Amino acid sequence: MTRRTMSWPDRVRAFIGSCLSEPLYRLFSLVPHWEIGLGQHEVTQITQTYGPLAGRRAVHLSDLHLDRYQPRHDLIVEAVDELSPDWIFITGDLLNVPEGLPHLFRFLARLRELAPVFITLGNHDHYSGVPVSQYADLSDRHKITLLVNQTIVIPAGVGELAITGVDDPSLHRADLTCLPPPANRRFTLLLAHAPSILDQLEENHAVDLILCGHSHGGQWQVPWIPTFWLPPGCNGRIAGTHETSRHRLYINRGLGWSFLPFRYRCRPEIAVIDWTNEQAEVKAA
Ligand SMILES: [Fe+2]
């Protein structure tokens, strides 16, 4: 299966989301100091066993929703710098409104000074009305790699890293025909905004790790109350690692907010992926 047609209920939900998100972001961007629960991020460690890439490290960010550069973005850059990654991956929802572009690329340019940056698009990037061609032009100008249903293969260690970035699965724009074939000593990483990509993959898709976001970890985690907000495209998955018999998915809680500028008991997240020779499990750093 490659690209899927969007159902009418999903189209209606996407339409409602796009109608609500822009006015709310414009409203709250007038009072940026109203942000609550976004100032302190958490660093999460993911260990990936794969000998040919042993010793390599990546940082995964998601859901920036960056319409206004804030002091907290400096703290994120400093934290990424301290982690000394070989690569930086960002899985969509880069901004909400076109006016955010200079703020977004100021942040991306600072990250690019630290390591190569690979980005893909999420639903809010499309809701913003910014055409894909404009994201591509600005990415080129800032030496950032935008992957929209595309793959790039780079040498790494004694092997190679294939990085596939698909367009947003929650809007049914992901096209998995861009996945590369398996190869000796090749680790294939799939960047996708929404966790529903896991349900789109088939057994024969040679993908070693999938990184995504979109859920914001539920954004508000009230004690004794189950997660009550998850956008379409999560398929019930909230955060952390999810596995099938063939594939492993990591959901990053992201760095920004949707609809209301606060998080509750759900800190923004920076994920670190370390490739090693030894078996290990996901653990909080
Ligand atoms: Fe998001």
Residues whose N, C-alpha, C, O or C-beta is under 5 A from the ligand:
A	BS01	LIG	D63 D93 H214
